[in-house]
């Protein structure tokens, strides 16, 4: 998670393991990049991730690339 990035501003932290975006599984870093690149900036998406073994779901607004 890059400092001041949309992910950081959404509260994501280093070590968080993203598992899905809008209920679509994320299987790799490349898969994550592709899903974000294909998404419309400034729209909300639902992220599912694990932090310290605890599953969390959060709505975030995508930034621009």
C-alpha positions in Angstrom: 0.0 0.0 0.0 1.6 3.3 -1.2 1.5 6.3 1.1 -1.4 8.7 0.2 -2.7 6.3 -2.4 -6.5 5.6 -2.6 -5.8 2.3 -1.0 -4.1 4.0 2.0 -6.8 6.6 2.2 -9.4 3.8 2.3 -7.6 2.4 5.3 -5.8 -0.6 3.7 -2.5 -1.4 5.3 0.7 -3.3 4.3 0.0 -7.0 4.8 -3.7 -6.9 4.1 -4.6 -9.7 1.7 -7.2 -8.7 -0.8 -9.4 -11.6 -1.8 -12.1 -10.0 -4.0 -13.4 -6.9 -5.6 -17.2 -6.7 -6.0 -17.4 -10.4 -5.2 -15.0 -11.3 -8.0 -12.0 -13.3 -6.6 -8.5 -11.8 -6.8 -5.9 -14.6 -7.3 -2.7 -12.6 -7.9 -1.2 -9.1 -7.9 -1.6 -9.0 -11.7 -5.2 -10.0 -11.4 -5.7 -7.1 -8.9 -4.0 -4.6 -11.2 -6.1 -5.7 -14.2 -9.4 -5.5 -12.3 -8.5 -2.0 -11.0 -7.4 -0.9 -14.5 -10.7 -2.0 -16.0 -12.8 -0.2 -13.4 -14.2 3.3 -13.8 -12.3 5.9 -11.6 -14.3 7.5 -8.9 -16.8 4.6 -8.6 -17.3 2.6 -5.4 -16.3 -1.0 -5.2 -16.6 -3.5 -2.4 -13.2 -5.0 -1.3 -12.9 -8.1 0.8 -9.6 -8.7 2.5 -8.0 -10.4 5.5 -6.0 -8.5 8.1 -4.4 -10.5 10.9 -6.6 -13.4 9.9 -9.8 -11.4 10.2 -12.0 -11.1 7.2 -13.2 -7.6 6.4 -15.4 -6.1 3.8 -15.2 -2.4 2.9 -16.6 0.0 0.3 -14.0 2.2 -1.3 -14.0 4.8 -4.0 -11.4 4.1 -6.8 -8.9 6.8 -7.6 -7.5 7.7 -11.0 -4.4 6.1 -12.4 
